[in-house]
Amino acid sequence: MLLKGERTFVVRDRGGFVAHLNMPGWLKPKPTDHGRGSLAMVVESILDPGRLIAMHEHRNDEIISWVPEGVMRHDDKAAGRFVVDRDHLMVMNAGKSFWHSEETLASDPPLRMLQILIRPYAVDLEPKIQHGPMPAAAANALATPGRAGRRGRAVLCPQRNRLLRHAARRGRTGGIPAETKPRPLFLCL
């Protein structure tokens, strides 16, 4: 069964930083949780050029940050400064505590970023940050790119949960194949 969500009504506008919070658990008729299994939420963030989101803490989240438009400049005390853009992906394994900031320079284009928040298999794990290139995906195919993970599967950035992630690029013709095993599938279009 396909549950299609409407555009979220949970929007936080902080003047130059707008976050659209999508709650997958709210797609069920009588939700008891804002998340669905390991998937806690998906946040679409828009950040104007020259905007700083000051140093702030995350706890017990695994956050995949993907930037389809613009440039996000990340800073933290563990890994330092680096850029997340359409060619790079970041996974923050917040664990017991992880502090970081995000910003765009005045000379940067507007930022559109998707942050996928996933619940780890345990609380208060050791924090870490992962950053690397986003491999090109073949048209009309699902890919789980990157280094080898559990059970020999390749994963872009390993996470501490049971949620599988796939990257897909739709070509001019054709569709994206679904997995053969029936289970919840979440799409961000």
C-alpha angles and dihedrals in degrees: 000000000000116000110196117199124213121231104292120261091204103094126158114198113189099170109275092007117077122177124192108199115206115194112199094194090061090068089076117089095243107022120199095177133033089226133057114228110304093350107091100174146316118234123197108201128193116195123185120224114275095026126135126199099201125230108297138167132248122191130194096349131123104209123191110198118199123177115201092171131028132354130292117201111208127196131181137151095246103052102011124214126347140147128248113199138144089294097048135056130201130203118191113198095195097184116164093348138344125176123198145145133219130203148162123217121233088249093053123098118248112288125233112183134173116210116192111200114205129184114238121229090249137018128247097024120162110282122240141161128223125195130170149133120300108233118227113260122221114245116266094006138105115235133185097197133190136040127354117279137177116335091010094291116143115237131184095223119357116237132195099246143067099259118117118215127202133187118214137179118196114219127213091272132027133030138259114269118239122225116264094232111082111235137125112299120192121201127193109198 
